[in-house]
Amino acid sequence: MEGTVKWFNIKKGYGFVEGDDGEEYFVHHSALPKGTFIRENDRVSFEPAETERGKQAKNVALLEKGSERESSEGSDEASEESDEQSDENDEQEE
């Protein structure tokens, strides 16, 4: 399953991921590969698990950093805006 990190406290070593199914999953640093850190808005894949304490994310893998997602989304919007402006300029010239 994939999801987005809602928050993760590096000092405490845990946080929550919102799965693509709309459910929230607890994630502990031990579910991450050694040397991997996750932050808010990072995109991750994980194995959902139902435990005595509730839903947990196991075997978490970082797919895309939130900062990279935001910049790529922003560039898409910027290119769409420039395309629209280009179309408007073409119409004005005619």
PDB file with one MODEL, atoms N, CA, C and O in Angstrom:
MODEL        1
ATOM      1  N   MET A   1       0.852  -1.174   0.000  1.00  0.00           N
ATOM      2  CA  MET A   1       0.000   0.000   0.000  1.00  0.00           C
ATOM      3  C   MET A   1       0.898   1.238   0.000  1.00  0.00           C
ATOM      4  O   MET A   1       2.049   1.192   0.435  1.00  0.00           O
ATOM      5  N   GLU A   2       0.345   2.341  -0.497  1.00  0.00           N
ATOM      6  CA  GLU A   2       1.082   3.595  -0.464  1.00  0.00           C
ATOM      7  C   GLU A   2       0.324   4.597   0.380  1.00  0.00           C
ATOM      8  O   GLU A   2      -0.865   4.429   0.648  1.00  0.00           O
ATOM      9  N   GLY A   3       1.028   5.649   0.798  1.00  0.00           N
ATOM     10  CA  GLY A   3       0.399   6.681   1.609  1.00  0.00           C
ATOM     11  C   GLY A   3       1.307   7.886   1.746  1.00  0.00           C
ATOM     12  O   GLY A   3       2.389   7.944   1.161  1.00  0.00           O
ATOM     13  N   THR A   4       0.840   8.854   2.538  1.00  0.00           N
ATOM     14  CA  THR A   4       1.553  10.104   2.759  1.00  0.00           C
ATOM     15  C   THR A   4       1.791  10.283   4.253  1.00  0.00           C
ATOM     16  O   THR A   4       0.894  10.055   5.064  1.00  0.00           O
ATOM     17  N   VAL A   5       3.001  10.692   4.611  1.00  0.00           N
ATOM     18  CA  VAL A   5       3.338  10.913   6.016  1.00  0.00           C
ATOM     19  C   VAL A   5       2.569  12.135   6.517  1.00  0.00           C
ATOM     20  O   VAL A   5       2.706  13.228   5.968  1.00  0.00           O
ATOM     21  N   LYS A   6       1.764  11.945   7.557  1.00  0.00           N
ATOM     22  CA  LYS A   6       1.034  13.064   8.166  1.00  0.00           C
ATOM     23  C   LYS A   6       1.995  13.845   9.058  1.00  0.00           C
ATOM     24  O   LYS A   6       2.061  15.072   8.991  1.00  0.00           O
ATOM     25  N   TRP A   7       2.739  13.119   9.895  1.00  0.00           N
ATOM     26  CA  TRP A   7       3.788  13.724  10.703  1.00  0.00           C
ATOM     27  C   TRP A   7       4.691  12.625  11.213  1.00  0.00           C
ATOM     28  O   TRP A   7       4.281  11.472  11.350  1.00  0.00           O
ATOM     29  N   PHE A   8       5.933  12.998  11.494  1.00  0.00           N
ATOM     30  CA  PHE A   8       6.896  12.051  12.048  1.00  0.00           C
ATOM     31  C   PHE A   8       7.871  12.831  12.910  1.00  0.00           C
ATOM     32  O   PHE A   8       8.513  13.767  12.433  1.00  0.00           O
ATOM     33  N   ASN A   9       7.987  12.452  14.183  1.00  0.00           N
ATOM     34  CA  ASN A   9       8.895  13.101  15.111  1.00  0.00           C
ATOM     35  C   ASN A   9      10.188  12.298  15.158  1.00  0.00           C
ATOM     36  O   ASN A   9      10.217  11.191  15.694  1.00  0.00           O
ATOM     37  N   ILE A  10      11.249  12.853  14.600  1.00  0.00           N
ATOM     38  CA  ILE A  10      12.528  12.137  14.515  1.00  0.00           C
ATOM     39  C   ILE A  10      13.080  11.853  15.911  1.00  0.00           C
ATOM     40  O   ILE A  10      13.625  10.776  16.151  1.00  0.00           O
ATOM     41  N   LYS A  11      12.944  12.811  16.835  1.00  0.00           N
ATOM     42  CA  LYS A  11      13.475  12.624  18.195  1.00  0.00           C
ATOM     43  C   LYS A  11      12.749  11.502  18.937  1.00  0.00           C
ATOM     44  O   LYS A  11      13.376  10.714  19.645  1.00  0.00           O
ATOM     45  N   LYS A  12      11.435  11.434  18.774  1.00  0.00           N
ATOM     46  CA  LYS A  12      10.653  10.389  19.446  1.00  0.00           C
ATOM     47  C   LYS A  12      10.672   9.079  18.667  1.00  0.00           C
ATOM     48  O   LYS A  12      10.489   8.005  19.240  1.00  0.00           O
ATOM     49  N   GLY A  13      10.897   9.172  17.349  1.00  0.00           N
ATOM     50  CA  GLY A  13      11.022   7.967  16.542  1.00  0.00           C
ATOM     51  C   GLY A  13       9.719   7.362  16.063  1.00  0.00           C
ATOM     52  O   GLY A  13       9.669   6.177  15.734  1.00  0.00           O
ATOM     53  N   TYR A  14       8.664   8.160  16.022  1.00  0.00           N
ATOM     54  CA  TYR A  14       7.404   7.631  15.517  1.00  0.00           C
ATOM     55  C   TYR A  14       6.546   8.741  14.922  1.00  0.00           C
ATOM     56  O   TYR A  14       6.835   9.927  15.080  1.00  0.00           O
ATOM     57  N   GLY A  15       5.484   8.326  14.234  1.00  0.00           N
ATOM     58  CA  GLY A  15       4.549   9.269  13.637  1.00  0.00           C
ATOM     59  C   GLY A  15       3.392   8.514  13.016  1.00  0.00           C
ATOM     60  O   GLY A  15       3.096   7.381  13.393  1.00  0.00           O
ATOM     61  N   PHE A  16       2.734   9.162  12.049  1.00  0.00           N
ATOM     62  CA  PHE A  16       1.575   8.555  11.402  1.00  0.00           C
ATOM     63  C   PHE A  16       1.617   8.770   9.900  1.00  0.00           C
ATOM     64  O   PHE A  16       2.067   9.801   9.400  1.00  0.00           O
ATOM     65  N   VAL A  17       1.129   7.756   9.203  1.00  0.00           N
ATOM     66  CA  VAL A  17       1.010   7.788   7.746  1.00  0.00           C
ATOM     67  C   VAL A  17      -0.472   7.666   7.421  1.00  0.00           C
ATOM     68  O   VAL A  17      -1.185   6.869   8.032  1.00  0.00           O
ATOM     69  N   GLU A  18      -0.936   8.462   6.454  1.00  0.00           N
ATOM     70  CA  GLU A  18      -2.298   8.284   5.964  1.00  0.00           C
ATOM     71  C   GLU A  18      -2.222   7.442   4.708  1.00  0.00           C
ATOM     72  O   GLU A  18      -1.653   7.854   3.697  1.00  0.00           O
ATOM     73  N   GLY A  19      -2.803   6.255   4.787  1.00  0.00           N
ATOM     74  CA  GLY A  19      -2.790   5.348   3.652  1.00  0.00           C
ATOM     75  C   GLY A  19      -3.726   5.830   2.556  1.00  0.00           C
ATOM     76  O   GLY A  19      -4.627   6.630   2.807  1.00  0.00           O
ATOM     77  N   ASP A  20      -3.513   5.346   1.348  1.00  0.00           N
ATOM     78  CA  ASP A  20      -4.383   5.699   0.235  1.00  0.00           C
ATOM     79  C   ASP A  20      -5.811   5.196   0.460  1.00  0.00           C
ATOM     80  O   ASP A  20      -6.731   5.589  -0.258  1.00  0.00           O
ATOM     81  N   ASP A  21      -5.992   4.333   1.453  1.00  0.00           N
ATOM     82  CA  ASP A  21      -7.330   3.848   1.794  1.00  0.00           C
ATOM     83  C   ASP A  21      -8.048   4.801   2.752  1.00  0.00           C
ATOM     84  O   ASP A  21      -9.181   4.537   3.156  1.00  0.00           O
ATOM     85  N   GLY A  22      -7.380   5.928   3.124  1.00  0.00           N
ATOM     86  CA  GLY A  22      -7.984   6.907   4.013  1.00  0.00           C
ATOM     87  C   GLY A  22      -7.778   6.621   5.491  1.00  0.00           C
ATOM     88  O   GLY A  22      -8.173   7.423   6.337  1.00  0.00           O
ATOM     89  N   GLU A  23      -7.165   5.490   5.813  1.00  0.00           N
ATOM     90  CA  GLU A  23      -6.924   5.114   7.203  1.00  0.00           C
ATOM     91  C   GLU A  23      -5.569   5.663   7.667  1.00  0.00           C
ATOM     92  O   GLU A  23      -4.669   5.885   6.857  1.00  0.00           O
ATOM     93  N   GLU A  24      -5.437   5.878   8.989  1.00  0.00           N
ATOM     94  CA  GLU A  24      -4.172   6.318   9.567  1.00  0.00           C
ATOM     95  C   GLU A  24      -3.437   5.124  10.160  1.00  0.00           C
ATOM     96  O   GLU A  24      -4.031   4.261  10.804  1.00  0.00           O
ATOM     97  N   TYR A  25      -2.124   5.098   9.924  1.00  0.00           N
ATOM     98  CA  TYR A  25      -1.287   4.010  10.396  1.00  0.00           C
ATOM     99  C   TYR A  25      -0.144   4.570  11.228  1.00  0.00           C
ATOM    100  O   TYR A  25       0.544   5.503  10.813  1.00  0.00           O
ATOM    101  N   PHE A  26       0.048   3.990  12.406  1.00  0.00           N
ATOM    102  CA  PHE A  26       1.183   4.339  13.255  1.00  0.00           C
ATOM    103  C   PHE A  26       2.450   3.814  12.589  1.00  0.00           C
ATOM    104  O   PHE A  26       2.469   2.693  12.081  1.00  0.00           O
ATOM    105  N   VAL A  27       3.502   4.620  12.591  1.00  0.00           N
ATOM    106  CA  VAL A  27       4.776   4.150  12.039  1.00  0.00           C
ATOM    107  C   VAL A  27       5.884   4.408  13.056  1.00  0.00           C
ATOM    108  O   VAL A  27       6.030   5.521  13.561  1.00  0.00           O
ATOM    109  N   HIS A  28       6.653   3.377  13.346  1.00  0.00           N
ATOM    110  CA  HIS A  28       7.779   3.443  14.270  1.00  0.00           C
ATOM    111  C   HIS A  28       9.068   3.420  13.472  1.00  0.00           C
ATOM    112  O   HIS A  28       9.137   2.806  12.407  1.00  0.00           O
ATOM    113  N   HIS A  29      10.089   4.089  13.988  1.00  0.00           N
ATOM    114  CA  HIS A  29      11.356   4.168  13.239  1.00  0.00           C
ATOM    115  C   HIS A  29      11.922   2.794  12.905  1.00  0.00           C
ATOM    116  O   HIS A  29      12.664   2.654  11.933  1.00  0.00           O
ATOM    117  N   SER A  30      11.585   1.786  13.688  1.00  0.00           N
ATOM    118  CA  SER A  30      12.095   0.437  13.423  1.00  0.00           C
ATOM    119  C   SER A  30      11.486  -0.166  12.150  1.00  0.00           C
ATOM    120  O   SER A  30      11.988  -1.168  11.643  1.00  0.00           O
ATOM    121  N   ALA A  31      10.399   0.443  11.628  1.00  0.00           N
ATOM    122  CA  ALA A  31       9.778  -0.042  10.390  1.00  0.00           C
ATOM    123  C   ALA A  31      10.458   0.542   9.150  1.00  0.00           C
ATOM    124  O   ALA A  31      10.126   0.181   8.020  1.00  0.00           O
ATOM    125  N   LEU A  32      11.423   1.457   9.377  1.00  0.00           N
ATOM    126  CA  LEU A  32      12.141   2.109   8.276  1.00  0.00           C
ATOM    127  C   LEU A  32      13.507   1.454   8.085  1.00  0.00           C
ATOM    128  O   LEU A  32      14.102   0.966   9.046  1.00  0.00           O
ATOM    129  N   PRO A  33      14.005   1.443   6.846  1.00  0.00           N
ATOM    130  CA  PRO A  33      15.367   0.941   6.632  1.00  0.00           C
ATOM    131  C   PRO A  33      16.363   1.835   7.372  1.00  0.00           C
ATOM    132  O   PRO A  33      16.153   3.041   7.505  1.00  0.00           O
ATOM    133  N   LYS A  34      17.436   1.233   7.844  1.00  0.00           N
ATOM    134  CA  LYS A  34      18.453   1.986   8.576  1.00  0.00           C
ATOM    135  C   LYS A  34      18.948   3.163   7.731  1.00  0.00           C
ATOM    136  O   LYS A  34      19.274   3.003   6.555  1.00  0.00           O
ATOM    137  N   GLY A  35      18.998   4.345   8.349  1.00  0.00           N
ATOM    138  CA  GLY A  35      19.474   5.535   7.652  1.00  0.00           C
ATOM    139  C   GLY A  35      18.408   6.267   6.858  1.00  0.00           C
ATOM    140  O   GLY A  35      18.700   7.292   6.242  1.00  0.00           O
ATOM    141  N   THR A  36      17.174   5.767   6.856  1.00  0.00           N
ATOM    142  CA  THR A  36      16.076   6.430   6.144  1.00  0.00           C
ATOM    143  C   THR A  36      15.292   7.277   7.128  1.00  0.00           C
ATOM    144  O   THR A  36      14.928   6.821   8.212  1.00  0.00           O
ATOM    145  N   PHE A  37      15.037   8.516   6.736  1.00  0.00           N
ATOM    146  CA  PHE A  37      14.253   9.427   7.564  1.00  0.00           C
ATOM    147  C   PHE A  37      13.055   9.899   6.749  1.00  0.00           C
ATOM    148  O   PHE A  37      13.169  10.163   5.553  1.00  0.00           O
ATOM    149  N   ILE A  38      11.910  10.000   7.408  1.00  0.00           N
ATOM    150  CA  ILE A  38      10.719  10.484   6.718  1.00  0.00           C
ATOM    151  C   ILE A  38      10.232  11.757   7.397  1.00  0.00           C
ATOM    152  O   ILE A  38      10.441  11.972   8.591  1.00  0.00           O
ATOM    153  N   ARG A  39       9.579  12.588   6.602  1.00  0.00           N
ATOM    154  CA  ARG A  39       9.042  13.854   7.088  1.00  0.00           C
ATOM    155  C   ARG A  39       7.622  14.038   6.558  1.00  0.00           C
ATOM    156  O   ARG A  39       7.161  13.291   5.695  1.00  0.00           O
ATOM    157  N   GLU A  40       6.947  15.040   7.089  1.00  0.00           N
ATOM    158  CA  GLU A  40       5.594  15.367   6.665  1.00  0.00           C
ATOM    159  C   GLU A  40       5.524  15.528   5.149  1.00  0.00           C
ATOM    160  O   GLU A  40       6.396  16.144   4.536  1.00  0.00           O
ATOM    161  N   ASN A  41       4.493  14.973   4.565  1.00  0.00           N
ATOM    162  CA  ASN A  41       4.194  15.008   3.120  1.00  0.00           C
ATOM    163  C   ASN A  41       5.045  14.079   2.266  1.00  0.00           C
ATOM    164  O   ASN A  41       4.865  14.043   1.049  1.00  0.00           O
ATOM    165  N   ASP A  42       5.974  13.322   2.866  1.00  0.00           N
ATOM    166  CA  ASP A  42       6.725  12.340   2.079  1.00  0.00           C
ATOM    167  C   ASP A  42       5.772  11.247   1.621  1.00  0.00           C
ATOM    168  O   ASP A  42       4.819  10.904   2.321  1.00  0.00           O
ATOM    169  N   ARG A  43       6.034  10.711   0.454  1.00  0.00           N
ATOM    170  CA  ARG A  43       5.237   9.607  -0.093  1.00  0.00           C
ATOM    171  C   ARG A  43       5.961   8.305   0.234  1.00  0.00           C
ATOM    172  O   ARG A  43       7.158   8.183  -0.025  1.00  0.00           O
ATOM    173  N   VAL A  44       5.253   7.337   0.796  1.00  0.00           N
ATOM    174  CA  VAL A  44       5.860   6.076   1.219  1.00  0.00           C
ATOM    175  C   VAL A  44       5.017   4.891   0.761  1.00  0.00           C
ATOM    176  O   VAL A  44       3.832   5.024   0.457  1.00  0.00           O
ATOM    177  N   SER A  45       5.662   3.732   0.721  1.00  0.00           N
ATOM    178  CA  SER A  45       4.935   2.477   0.558  1.00  0.00           C
ATOM    179  C   SER A  45       5.136   1.700   1.854  1.00  0.00           C
ATOM    180  O   SER A  45       6.144   1.873   2.539  1.00  0.00           O
ATOM    181  N   PHE A  46       4.186   0.853   2.185  1.00  0.00           N
ATOM    182  CA  PHE A  46       4.278   0.094   3.437  1.00  0.00           C
ATOM    183  C   PHE A  46       3.328  -1.085   3.406  1.00  0.00           C
ATOM    184  O   PHE A  46       2.431  -1.179   2.569  1.00  0.00           O
ATOM    185  N   GLU A  47       3.561  -1.983   4.355  1.00  0.00           N
ATOM    186  CA  GLU A  47       2.657  -3.115   4.546  1.00  0.00           C
ATOM    187  C   GLU A  47       1.754  -2.791   5.731  1.00  0.00           C
ATOM    188  O   GLU A  47       2.243  -2.614   6.847  1.00  0.00           O
ATOM    189  N   PRO A  48       0.442  -2.713   5.506  1.00  0.00           N
ATOM    190  CA  PRO A  48      -0.466  -2.440   6.626  1.00  0.00           C
ATOM    191  C   PRO A  48      -0.579  -3.657   7.537  1.00  0.00           C
ATOM    192  O   PRO A  48      -0.625  -4.796   7.072  1.00  0.00           O
ATOM    193  N   ALA A  49      -0.623  -3.398   8.836  1.00  0.00           N
ATOM    194  CA  ALA A  49      -0.753  -4.494   9.803  1.00  0.00           C
ATOM    195  C   ALA A  49      -1.738  -4.087  10.886  1.00  0.00           C
ATOM    196  O   ALA A  49      -1.724  -2.949  11.357  1.00  0.00           O
ATOM    197  N   GLU A  50      -2.585  -5.017  11.274  1.00  0.00           N
ATOM    198  CA  GLU A  50      -3.525  -4.796  12.376  1.00  0.00           C
ATOM    199  C   GLU A  50      -2.900  -5.432  13.614  1.00  0.00           C
ATOM    200  O   GLU A  50      -2.669  -6.640  13.649  1.00  0.00           O
ATOM    201  N   THR A  51      -2.628  -4.613  14.633  1.00  0.00           N
ATOM    202  CA  THR A  51      -1.992  -5.115  15.851  1.00  0.00           C
ATOM    203  C   THR A  51      -2.918  -4.889  17.047  1.00  0.00           C
ATOM    204  O   THR A  51      -3.997  -4.313  16.913  1.00  0.00           O
ATOM    205  N   GLU A  52      -2.479  -5.352  18.213  1.00  0.00           N
ATOM    206  CA  GLU A  52      -3.249  -5.147  19.437  1.00  0.00           C
ATOM    207  C   GLU A  52      -3.464  -3.665  19.704  1.00  0.00           C
ATOM    208  O   GLU A  52      -4.462  -3.273  20.309  1.00  0.00           O
ATOM    209  N   ARG A  53      -2.523  -2.846  19.249  1.00  0.00           N
ATOM    210  CA  ARG A  53      -2.589  -1.400  19.499  1.00  0.00           C
ATOM    211  C   ARG A  53      -3.208  -0.621  18.340  1.00  0.00           C
ATOM    212  O   ARG A  53      -3.279   0.606  18.398  1.00  0.00           O
ATOM    213  N   GLY A  54      -3.650  -1.298  17.305  1.00  0.00           N
ATOM    214  CA  GLY A  54      -4.274  -0.618  16.174  1.00  0.00           C
ATOM    215  C   GLY A  54      -3.501  -0.828  14.884  1.00  0.00           C
ATOM    216  O   GLY A  54      -2.649  -1.711  14.787  1.00  0.00           O
ATOM    217  N   LYS A  55      -3.810  -0.007  13.903  1.00  0.00           N
ATOM    218  CA  LYS A  55      -3.189  -0.142  12.580  1.00  0.00           C
ATOM    219  C   LYS A  55      -1.763   0.396  12.608  1.00  0.00           C
ATOM    220  O   LYS A  55      -1.491   1.471  13.143  1.00  0.00           O
ATOM    221  N   GLN A  56      -0.856  -0.390  12.012  1.00  0.00           N
ATOM    222  CA  GLN A  56       0.544   0.017  11.942  1.00  0.00           C
ATOM    223  C   GLN A  56       1.082  -0.174  10.529  1.00  0.00           C
ATOM    224  O   GLN A  56       0.633  -1.038   9.776  1.00  0.00           O
ATOM    225  N   ALA A  57       2.059   0.665  10.200  1.00  0.00           N
ATOM    226  CA  ALA A  57       2.759   0.554   8.919  1.00  0.00           C
ATOM    227  C   ALA A  57       4.054  -0.210   9.163  1.00  0.00           C
ATOM    228  O   ALA A  57       4.866   0.186   9.999  1.00  0.00           O
ATOM    229  N   LYS A  58       4.241  -1.291   8.442  1.00  0.00           N
ATOM    230  CA  LYS A  58       5.451  -2.119   8.551  1.00  0.00           C
ATOM    231  C   LYS A  58       6.213  -2.054   7.230  1.00  0.00           C
ATOM    232  O   LYS A  58       5.630  -1.767   6.184  1.00  0.00           O
ATOM    233  N   ASN A  59       7.521  -2.322   7.282  1.00  0.00           N
ATOM    234  CA  ASN A  59       8.364  -2.341   6.075  1.00  0.00           C
ATOM    235  C   ASN A  59       8.142  -1.097   5.212  1.00  0.00           C
ATOM    236  O   ASN A  59       7.825  -1.183   4.026  1.00  0.00           O
ATOM    237  N   VAL A  60       8.318   0.045   5.842  1.00  0.00           N
ATOM    238  CA  VAL A  60       8.086   1.327   5.176  1.00  0.00           C
ATOM    239  C   VAL A  60       9.262   1.670   4.258  1.00  0.00           C
ATOM    240  O   VAL A  60      10.423   1.521   4.637  1.00  0.00           O
ATOM    241  N   ALA A  61       8.943   2.131   3.047  1.00  0.00           N
ATOM    242  CA  ALA A  61       9.967   2.553   2.083  1.00  0.00           C
ATOM    243  C   ALA A  61       9.615   3.950   1.576  1.00  0.00           C
ATOM    244  O   ALA A  61       8.473   4.213   1.199  1.00  0.00           O
ATOM    245  N   LEU A  62      10.592   4.828   1.570  1.00  0.00           N
ATOM    246  CA  LEU A  62      10.404   6.186   1.064  1.00  0.00           C
ATOM    247  C   LEU A  62      10.331   6.145  -0.458  1.00  0.00           C
ATOM    248  O   LEU A  62      11.247   5.639  -1.108  1.00  0.00           O
ATOM    249  N   LEU A  63       9.256   6.670  -1.029  1.00  0.00           N
ATOM    250  CA  LEU A  63       9.087   6.706  -2.476  1.00  0.00           C
ATOM    251  C   LEU A  63       9.482   8.070  -3.045  1.00  0.00           C
ATOM    252  O   LEU A  63      10.161   8.161  -4.067  1.00  0.00           O
ATOM    253  N   GLU A  64       9.041   9.126  -2.361  1.00  0.00           N
ATOM    254  CA  GLU A  64       9.313  10.474  -2.849  1.00  0.00           C
ATOM    255  C   GLU A  64       9.228  11.456  -1.691  1.00  0.00           C
ATOM    256  O   GLU A  64       8.283  11.425  -0.904  1.00  0.00           O
ATOM    257  N   LYS A  65      10.222  12.325  -1.597  1.00  0.00           N
ATOM    258  CA  LYS A  65      10.223  13.334  -0.543  1.00  0.00           C
ATOM    259  C   LYS A  65       9.132  14.360  -0.822  1.00  0.00           C
ATOM    260  O   LYS A  65       8.879  14.710  -1.975  1.00  0.00           O
ATOM    261  N   GLY A  66       8.494  14.833   0.230  1.00  0.00           N
ATOM    262  CA  GLY A  66       7.437  15.829   0.088  1.00  0.00           C
ATOM    263  C   GLY A  66       7.923  17.084  -0.601  1.00  0.00           C
ATOM    264  O   GLY A  66       7.188  17.682  -1.387  1.00  0.00           O
ATOM    265  N   SER A  67       9.159  17.496  -0.320  1.00  0.00           N
ATOM    266  CA  SER A  67       9.700  18.709  -0.938  1.00  0.00           C
ATOM    267  C   SER A  67       9.844  18.541  -2.447  1.00  0.00           C
ATOM    268  O   SER A  67       9.654  19.502  -3.193  1.00  0.00           O
ATOM    269  N   GLU A  68      10.176  17.342  -2.905  1.00  0.00           N
ATOM    270  CA  GLU A  68      10.289  17.087  -4.346  1.00  0.00           C
ATOM    271  C   GLU A  68       8.912  17.064  -5.004  1.00  0.00           C
ATOM    272  O   GLU A  68       8.750  17.520  -6.136  1.00  0.00           O
ATOM    273  N   ARG A  69       7.924  16.532  -4.289  1.00  0.00           N
ATOM    274  CA  ARG A  69       6.562  16.491  -4.825  1.00  0.00           C
ATOM    275  C   ARG A  69       6.021  17.896  -4.991  1.00  0.00           C
ATOM    276  O   ARG A  69       5.386  18.203  -6.000  1.00  0.00           O
ATOM    277  N   GLU A  70       6.271  18.765  -3.998  1.00  0.00           N
ATOM    278  CA  GLU A  70       5.760  20.129  -4.057  1.00  0.00           C
ATOM    279  C   GLU A  70       6.390  20.893  -5.208  1.00  0.00           C
ATOM    280  O   GLU A  70       5.699  21.627  -5.914  1.00  0.00           O
ATOM    281  N   SER A  71       7.706  20.728  -5.410  1.00  0.00           N
ATOM    282  CA  SER A  71       8.363  21.485  -6.474  1.00  0.00           C
ATOM    283  C   SER A  71       7.934  20.981  -7.844  1.00  0.00           C
ATOM    284  O   SER A  71       7.795  21.778  -8.771  1.00  0.00           O
ATOM    285  N   SER A  72       7.719  19.673  -7.994  1.00  0.00           N
ATOM    286  CA  SER A  72       7.284  19.159  -9.293  1.00  0.00           C
ATOM    287  C   SER A  72       5.845  19.562  -9.567  1.00  0.00           C
ATOM    288  O   SER A  72       5.491  19.833 -10.714  1.00  0.00           O
ATOM    289  N   GLU A  73       4.996  19.608  -8.521  1.00  0.00           N
ATOM    290  CA  GLU A  73       3.625  20.059  -8.710  1.00  0.00           C
ATOM    291  C   GLU A  73       3.613  21.526  -9.088  1.00  0.00           C
ATOM    292  O   GLU A  73       2.840  21.941  -9.951  1.00  0.00           O
ATOM    293  N   GLY A  74       4.461  22.312  -8.452  1.00  0.00           N
ATOM    294  CA  GLY A  74       4.540  23.732  -8.741  1.00  0.00           C
ATOM    295  C   GLY A  74       4.997  23.987 -10.160  1.00  0.00           C
ATOM    296  O   GLY A  74       4.501  24.906 -10.811  1.00  0.00           O
ATOM    297  N   SER A  75       5.937  23.188 -10.655  1.00  0.00           N
ATOM    298  CA  SER A  75       6.425  23.393 -12.019  1.00  0.00           C
ATOM    299  C   SER A  75       5.351  23.032 -13.032  1.00  0.00           C
ATOM    300  O   SER A  75       5.277  23.652 -14.093  1.00  0.00           O
ATOM    301  N   ASP A  76       4.512  22.038 -12.726  1.00  0.00           N
ATOM    302  CA  ASP A  76       3.411  21.698 -13.615  1.00  0.00           C
ATOM    303  C   ASP A  76       2.433  22.862 -13.711  1.00  0.00           C
ATOM    304  O   ASP A  76       1.971  23.214 -14.797  1.00  0.00           O
ATOM    305  N   GLU A  77       2.121  23.458 -12.548  1.00  0.00           N
ATOM    306  CA  GLU A  77       1.209  24.589 -12.546  1.00  0.00           C
ATOM    307  C   GLU A  77       1.805  25.756 -13.307  1.00  0.00           C
ATOM    308  O   GLU A  77       1.102  26.432 -14.057  1.00  0.00           O
ATOM    309  N   ALA A  78       3.086  25.997 -13.123  1.00  0.00           N
ATOM    310  CA  ALA A  78       3.743  27.115 -13.797  1.00  0.00           C
ATOM    311  C   ALA A  78       3.720  26.909 -15.305  1.00  0.00           C
ATOM    312  O   ALA A  78       3.488  27.859 -16.053  1.00  0.00           O
ATOM    313  N   SER A  79       3.959  25.677 -15.764  1.00  0.00           N
ATOM    314  CA  SER A  79       3.958  25.444 -17.208  1.00  0.00           C
ATOM    315  C   SER A  79       2.547  25.578 -17.766  1.00  0.00           C
ATOM    316  O   SER A  79       2.370  26.048 -18.890  1.00  0.00           O
ATOM    317  N   GLU A  80       1.531  25.167 -16.990  1.00  0.00           N
ATOM    318  CA  GLU A  80       0.151  25.333 -17.449  1.00  0.00           C
ATOM    319  C   GLU A  80      -0.190  26.811 -17.572  1.00  0.00           C
ATOM    320  O   GLU A  80      -0.845  27.224 -18.529  1.00  0.00           O
ATOM    321  N   GLU A  81       0.262  27.619 -16.592  1.00  0.00           N
ATOM    322  CA  GLU A  81      -0.009  29.051 -16.636  1.00  0.00           C
ATOM    323  C   GLU A  81       0.662  29.681 -17.841  1.00  0.00           C
ATOM    324  O   GLU A  81       0.060  30.517 -18.514  1.00  0.00           O
ATOM    325  N   SER A  82       1.907  29.293 -18.127  1.00  0.00           N
ATOM    326  CA  SER A  82       2.597  29.886 -19.267  1.00  0.00           C
ATOM    327  C   SER A  82       1.934  29.456 -20.575  1.00  0.00           C
ATOM    328  O   SER A  82       1.892  30.239 -21.524  1.00  0.00           O
ATOM    329  N   ASP A  83       1.417  28.228 -20.645  1.00  0.00           N
ATOM    330  CA  ASP A  83       0.684  27.782 -21.830  1.00  0.00           C
ATOM    331  C   ASP A  83      -0.575  28.625 -22.032  1.00  0.00           C
ATOM    332  O   ASP A  83      -0.898  29.027 -23.150  1.00  0.00           O
ATOM    333  N   GLU A  84      -1.286  28.887 -20.916  1.00  0.00           N
ATOM    334  CA  GLU A  84      -2.500  29.695 -21.004  1.00  0.00           C
ATOM    335  C   GLU A  84      -2.171  31.107 -21.464  1.00  0.00           C
ATOM    336  O   GLU A  84      -2.877  31.670 -22.301  1.00  0.00           O
ATOM    337  N   GLN A  85      -1.098  31.682 -20.919  1.00  0.00           N
ATOM    338  CA  GLN A  85      -0.698  33.025 -21.311  1.00  0.00           C
ATOM    339  C   GLN A  85      -0.302  33.049 -22.785  1.00  0.00           C
ATOM    340  O   GLN A  85      -0.615  34.005 -23.495  1.00  0.00           O
ATOM    341  N   SER A  86       0.369  32.025 -23.239  1.00  0.00           N
ATOM    342  CA  SER A  86       0.767  31.919 -24.631  1.00  0.00           C
ATOM    343  C   SER A  86      -0.460  31.881 -25.536  1.00  0.00           C
ATOM    344  O   SER A  86      -0.489  32.544 -26.573  1.00  0.00           O
ATOM    345  N   ASP A  87      -1.469  31.109 -25.148  1.00  0.00           N
ATOM    346  CA  ASP A  87      -2.711  31.033 -25.912  1.00  0.00           C
ATOM    347  C   ASP A  87      -3.398  32.390 -25.971  1.00  0.00           C
ATOM    348  O   ASP A  87      -3.892  32.800 -27.021  1.00  0.00           O
ATOM    349  N   GLU A  88      -3.425  33.092 -24.819  1.00  0.00           N
ATOM    350  CA  GLU A  88      -4.052  34.409 -24.778  1.00  0.00           C
ATOM    351  C   GLU A  88      -3.317  35.374 -25.696  1.00  0.00           C
ATOM    352  O   GLU A  88      -3.953  36.150 -26.408  1.00  0.00           O
ATOM    353  N   ASN A  89      -1.988  35.339 -25.692  1.00  0.00           N
ATOM    354  CA  ASN A  89      -1.197  36.213 -26.546  1.00  0.00           C
ATOM    355  C   ASN A  89      -1.461  35.927 -28.023  1.00  0.00           C
ATOM    356  O   ASN A  89      -1.557  36.853 -28.828  1.00  0.00           O
ATOM    357  N   ASP A  90      -1.579  34.657 -28.377  1.00  0.00           N
ATOM    358  CA  ASP A  90      -1.874  34.277 -29.759  1.00  0.00           C
ATOM    359  C   ASP A  90      -3.218  34.858 -30.199  1.00  0.00           C
ATOM    360  O   ASP A  90      -3.348  35.364 -31.313  1.00  0.00           O
ATOM    361  N   GLU A  91      -4.229  34.781 -29.305  1.00  0.00           N
ATOM    362  CA  GLU A  91      -5.546  35.294 -29.639  1.00  0.00           C
ATOM    363  C   GLU A  91      -5.525  36.807 -29.831  1.00  0.00           C
ATOM    364  O   GLU A  91      -6.206  37.340 -30.707  1.00  0.00           O
ATOM    365  N   GLN A  92      -4.732  37.497 -28.999  1.00  0.00           N
ATOM    366  CA  GLN A  92      -4.662  38.954 -29.091  1.00  0.00           C
ATOM    367  C   GLN A  92      -3.993  39.396 -30.383  1.00  0.00           C
ATOM    368  O   GLN A  92      -4.348  40.433 -30.943  1.00  0.00           O
ATOM    369  N   GLU A  93      -3.026  38.617 -30.863  1.00  0.00           N
ATOM    370  CA  GLU A  93      -2.307  38.982 -32.081  1.00  0.00           C
ATOM    371  C   GLU A  93      -3.188  38.840 -33.315  1.00  0.00           C
ATOM    372  O   GLU A  93      -2.971  39.537 -34.306  1.00  0.00           O
ATOM    373  N   GLU A  94      -4.179  37.948 -33.275  1.00  0.00           N
ATOM    374  CA  GLU A  94      -5.039  37.708 -34.449  1.00  0.00           C
ATOM    375  C   GLU A  94      -6.009  38.771 -34.636  1.00  0.00           C
ATOM    376  O   GLU A  94      -6.804  38.722 -35.574  1.00  0.00           O
TER     377      GLU A  94
ENDMDL
END
